[in-house]
Amino acid sequence: MPVPSAPRLLRGVLALLIGLAGVAVVATPAHAATLTQVSSFGSNPGNLSMYSYRPDGLAGGRPAVVLLHGCTQNANAYFTNSGWRKYADLWGFALIVAEQKSGNNSLSCFNWFQAGDIARGQGEALSVKQMVDYAKTNYGTDASRVYVSGLSAGGAMSAVMLAAYPDVFKAGSVVAGIPYNCGTICQGQAVSKTPQQWGDLVRNANPGYAGPWPRVAIWQGQSDTTVVPANGTELMTQWTNVRGASQTPASTSSLPGNTTLETYASDAVRLYKVAGMGHGTPVDPGSGVDQCGTAASYFLDTICSAYRDALFFGLDGGGTTPTPPGAPTGLTVIGVTDTSVALSWTAVSGATGYHVYRGGTKVTSSPVTGTAYTATGLSAGTAYTFTVTAVSTSGESAQSAPVSATTTGGTTPPVCYTASNYAHVAAGRAHHSLGYAYADGSNQNMGLYNTFYTHTLKQTGPDYWVIADGQC
């Protein structure tokens, strides 16, 4: 989420921040419904562009989700790759995709750092709100079910919309974004504020507003060097304080893609921490109901964030994430060769398939339908650790207890014997001459031929022995 030079920002700020690269736009299968530009939707003081997507046959009274892209991206790139289109088609809601213009910002970032663009009734924030108003009037969008989600600069702007218009947005998600009204300082470093100070930044956006406050989901890669991971915790602190809730998680759970979910404030605030993930929107390409999106620059193959957010928003008709199946039990090694390990486990009720992990990395490209799997292409004489997860339409379980196995073959351990010189000669590992013992093959002098001199001999070839004291 770089801060670009713009008519409203001194160029000196840009040198402090990191720019995003271009985003690959991957073609999707043909649909009758398409992403369509709306040419006029209000006074548009922020000079933004509006695009909308409505699935075929979408009736009035349906929800809408506003999407806000990251720097150097555009509406079509975010619509195409983020995975949101899949759930709009599946569960019947509209997408409103805002787009920044390079005339406002040289890197096409939303201006989350400009006071005139983040205040209620002004600039870009008002332009996005006018897009929602247009959808209510022209599409019959349900005013009580409007949501927002964005990445990076768009994630920061998502926090802006939730703070500036809590009466418009029922919930939202902030992906690799920053707390409301933190300017440019938060992006590259942790900022020391009390929970009250973080919360006051939101409360001061609407003095006198007492709620209800929108629910907030926060996504943060723990290896993000563009927006430092501290921002995830700071966003959580800001929105829990707004609700008068504790900053101690009520629950912590493990999800696929090395993701940890922490819930706060009776699940009104969620913090998703994705271990090993850099800067981008989490996606998980595939055909499963919980899989979505296209892996591309700043769309990172980890977990489908759009699916989790859509469930969190209640867009599937519910209000909570379905419970995934339990973790498999009884994982056992049933066979080993030089290059393979065969596994089996106990079936899990409700599971439609299973994924196998080796050393923490998924090795099954699609779920296996049975309760057995053979890992192939392994190295001989090597130790491996395996776990298994269960998969259903409700998601993927936690990993099973691990099991370890070592493939056969590989380097044969050395053959060593420690004995007296007399015993070595008697066993045929050495010979004696003129009162001295000598190792067979190497002919190394082992000392006097008697029972008092002791050596370790190591076999390095047929009838070839070397002195290896202290080496075996």
N, C-alpha and C positions, 0 to 999 in steps of 0.2 A: 504494500500500500504506500507507494511513494507520494511525496507532496510535489506536484509539478509546478512549474512557473505558470502564471495565469494573470489576466488583467487585475485580479483581486489579490494577488500574493506576490511578495518580493521574490525575485529569482534566487536570492541567497538562501532561502529555505530549502530549495531543491537539493543543494549540495549535501545536506544533512541526511537525506533519506534515500531509500533504495527503490528503483523503478521495477515494475513488472515487465516481463517479456510479452510478446504477442501471444495470442491464444489461438490454437488450431481449432477450426470449426469443422466438425465431422458431420457428414450428411446423415440424415435419418430417413427411415422409410417414408414413402409418400403418404400423406393424409389429406383428406379434403379440407380440414380446418388448417389454417396457417397463421403464422405470426404476422399481424397486420398493423401498419402504422396508422395512428390517429392524428390527423393533421391539426385539429383544433380542439382543445379541451379546457379552455379557460384563459385567464390573463397570462398565465405561465411566467411569473416574474423571474424564475430561475433559468428560463430559456432552455428547458430540457425537451427531449423528444419522448413521445409516448407510443408504446406498442402494446397490443393486446392479443391474447390467444383464448378462444372459446371453443371447447370441443363441440363437434357436430351435435346438434340437437340439445344444447345446453339450455335448460329452462331458466326463467327468472327465479329470483329468490335463492340463488346459489351463492356460495362463498367466493371470495377472490383473494389471491395472494399477489402482493407486489414484490417484484424481484429487482435487485439493485446490483449491477455488475461491479467488478473491480477495475482498477486503473488499466489502461490500454485495451480493455475489453469493450464489447458493445452489446446491445440487447440480444442480437441473434446468437452470438457466441454463448452467452449465459443461458439463454433459453435452450439451445441445442445440447449443451454438455452437462448442465447441472442436474438433470434427472427430474425436474419438476413437471415437465410435460407428461411424463408417464402417469403420474398420479392425478393430474388434471383430467386426463382421459379416463383413468380407471375409476375415480371417485366423483367426477363431475364438478369441477370448479374452474373459474376463470383465472388467467394469469395476466397481470398488468406489469409490463417490463419497461422500466424507465431507462433512458439512455442519455448520458452526458455528451455535450458537444465540445469539440476541441477548442472552439472559440471561447468557452468558459474556462477551460482548463487544458493545458497543452498535452497532458497525458490522459485526458478523458476520465479523470478521477472526479467523483462527486466531491464537492467542497465542504467536507465535514469539519474543516478547521476554520471556516469563515463565519463570523458572528452573524452576518446578514443572510446566511444560507441555512442556519440551524435553528433559528428562532421561529416560534409559532407565528404564522401569518406573514412570513417573509421568504423571499428567495427560493432556493431549490426545495426546501421543506414544504412550502406552500404549493409549488408546482406538483410535487408528488401527491399531496393531499387533493389537489384539483383533479388529478387522474382518477383517484378513488371516487370523487364526486361524479365525474363523467360516467364511470362504470355503474354507479348506483342509478343514475338517471337513464342511461341508454341501454344497459344490460339487465337492469333489475337486480343488481347485486344486493345481497342481504347485508344491510348496513351493520348488523350485529356480528357479522362473521367476515371481517377483513383482517388480513395478516400481512406481514412483511418479512423478507429475508434478503440478506445480501452478503457479499464477500469483500473483505479488505476495506477499501474506501467505501464500497457499498455496504459492508458490514457496519462500519462506523456510521454511515447514513441510516442504516436500519435502526441503530440505537437512537439516532436523532429523531426519527419518526415516532418511535415508541415514547420518547420523552416529551416531544413537542405536541404530539397528538394522541395521548393515551385514551381519549374519548373516541378515537376513530379506529385504532388498531386493537383487536382483542388479544393478540399475541404476536410474537415475532422471534426470529432467530438472527443472531449476530455471529457470522463466520469470520474468524481471523480479523475481528474489528477491535475497536477501542471504546472505553467508557464515554458516555455523553459529555460533551463540553470539556474535553481534555486537550483540545487543540492538537498540536503536532508533537508535544513532548512525550506522550504516552507510547507512541509507536516504537521507539528504540530503547526505552528504559522503563524500569519499574518506577512508579510515582508513590511517594509516601503521603497518604491521606488517611484519616480515620474513616470508619464506615459512615459516620454522620456527615462528614465532608463530601464523600462520594454521593451519598443520597441527596444531599442538599442541591447538588448540581442538577439533578432531575426535578426535584420539588420546585426549584426556583424558575424552571422553564414554564411552570403554570402555577403561580402563586394562588393559593386558595383552593386548588384542586385536591380533593380528598380521596379520589378513587371512583370506581375500581381501576387498579393498575393492570396493564397487560402482563400476561405470562411471558417469560423470556427463556429461550434456549441459547446457550453459548457454546460455540465450537472453537477449539484452539489446538493446533498442532504443537506438540511439545518440543519439536526441533525447528520451529519457525524462527528464522533470523530476520524476517522483514517486519513482522509485528511480534514483539517479544512475548513469550508465553505468560508473563505476569499480567497481561491485559485480560486474559480469561478470568483470573482470580479477581482482578479489580472490577470487571463487569459484574461478576457474581456478587461482590461486596456492595456495589452500587445498588443493584436491584433487590437484594435481600434487605438492605437497610431501608429502601423506599417502602417495603412492606412491613418493616418493623420486625424482621425475622433474624434468626441467628445465622452466623457465617460458618457454623458447624454442619456438615452434611447430615441429613436425616437418614440417607442410605447411600451406599456405594456398590456398584455392580460392574462386572466385566462384560464387555460386548465384543463382537468380532472386530477385526482390523486393529487389534491392540488398543482398543478404546475403553476408557473408564468413564462411567457415568456417575456423577454426584448429583443428588437431588436436595433441594432446599425449599423452605417455606411451603410445606405440604405439596411439593412437586410443582409449585408455581415458577420456580427458577431451576434450570438445569445447567450443569456444566459438563460438557463432553471434552475429555482430554485424550487426544490421539497420540500415543507414544510413537516416536520416530517420524512423525509427519511434519513436513515443512509448511510452506505458505500456500494455501489453496482450499478449495471446496472439497470435502470428502465425498467420493463417489465409489460405487462398486458395480462395474459393468456386469450384466448378466440378465437372465430371463426370470429369475426368482422374484416373487412379489416384493422382497426386501432388497432387491438389487436395482441399481439405476445408474444413469449417467454414462459419460464417455471419458476415459482417461486421456488427458491432454495437459498442456501447460497450465498449471494452477487449477487443474481438476485431478485430484490425487486418489489413486485406487487404494482405498482403505475400507470405508464403510459408507453406505448410502445415507447421507445426512438428510436428503429431501424426504426419504421414507420416514425416518425418525421424527422429523419436524412435522410432516403431514399428520402423523398419528398424534403427536403432542398437541397440534392445533385442533384435533378432533375432526379432520377432514374426511376420514373414512366412515364417519357416522358415530364414532366413539370419542372418548376423551383421553384414553390412556394407551400406552404401548402394550400390545398383546404379550402374554407371557410365553417366552420361548420354551421348548422342551427341556427336560432335565439333562444333565450331563450323562453320557454313557458310563456304564460300570462294567467290570469284568474284562477289561482290556488285557489280552494275553498274547504272548508270542507262541505261535503254533508250529513254526518252521523257520530254519535259517540255512542259507547257502553262502557261497563266497560273495554273491552279489545281490542277495534278496533277503527280506524278512517278511514272513507271513504273520498276519495279525487276525484276531477275532475278538468280538465283544458281545455284550448282552444287548438285545434290542431295547429301544426306548419307546414307550407308549406315545403315539401321536407323531412320531418322527417319520418324515418322508424320505430321508436320506442321511448320509453321514459324510463329514469331511475328516481327512486324516492330516495330521501335522507332524512334521519331522524336525526336531530341534526348534519348535515354535513357529515354523514356516509351513503354510498350507501346501500340500503336495497334490491334492485332488482338484482338478480344474472345475469339475462339477460333482455334486454329491453322489456317492456310491449308494446303491439301493439295498444292498445286503448288509450283513454284519461281519464281513470278512474282507480283507484287503491285503495284497502283497506289494510291498514296496520294492521296486526293482532298480537296477542301475547303480547299486551301492558299491563301495570299495571293500575289497577283501580285508579281513582282519581289523575291522573298524567298529567302534562302539557307536550306537545310535539310540536316540530317545524319541518315543512316539506318544502322541495323544490323539484323541478322537472327539469330535463334537457331533451333536445331533442337530438336524435341520428340519424345520417345518415352515408352513406359511406364516407363522408368528415370529420367525427369526431363527437364529443359531444359538445353541446352548453354550454354556461355559465348557472349557476343555476338561476331558476326563483326567483321572489320575494317570501319571506317566508310566510307561513301561520301557525298559531298556533291553537292547539285544546287541550282540557282537557278531558280525559276519565271520564265517569260517575262512580259512586260507590266510594269506598274507605272509609276513616274515616269520619263519620258525624260530622260536626262542633258542638262544645258544645252549649247547650241551656242555656243562661244566662239572668237574669233579674235584673235590678237595680231599686229599689223602696224603699219607706218608710216601716218600720216594719208593720205598719197598713195595707198598700197595699199588702204586701207579705202574711199576714194572710188572708186578704180578698180574694186573688187569690188562696188560697189553697196550697201555697208553705211553709207556716209556721203555727204555732199555738201559743197560748198565755196561760200563767199560772201565777197567782199571780203577774200580772202587767208586766211580761216579755214576749218577743217573742222568739220562738225557731224554728230553721229550721227543716222542716219535714225530717224524716229519720235519719239525723245525730244528731238531737236534740242539735245543737250548740246554745249557748246563744247569741242572737242578740241584747240584751239590752232592754230598756224599750219599752213597747208596745204602741207606739204613732206615730204621723206623723213626728216627728222631727228626729228620728233615721233612717238612710238610710244605706242599704247594697246591695251588689250584691250577688245573689244566683245563683249557677250553678247546673244544674241537672246532676247527675252522674249515675242514675239508676231510675227505676220506683218509683215514689214518694219518691225520695231520693235527698236531696238538701244539698249543703255545702256552707259555706260563701266563696266567691271568690272575695273579694274587690281588684280591680286593676289587676285581672287576666284574664278578658274577654274583 
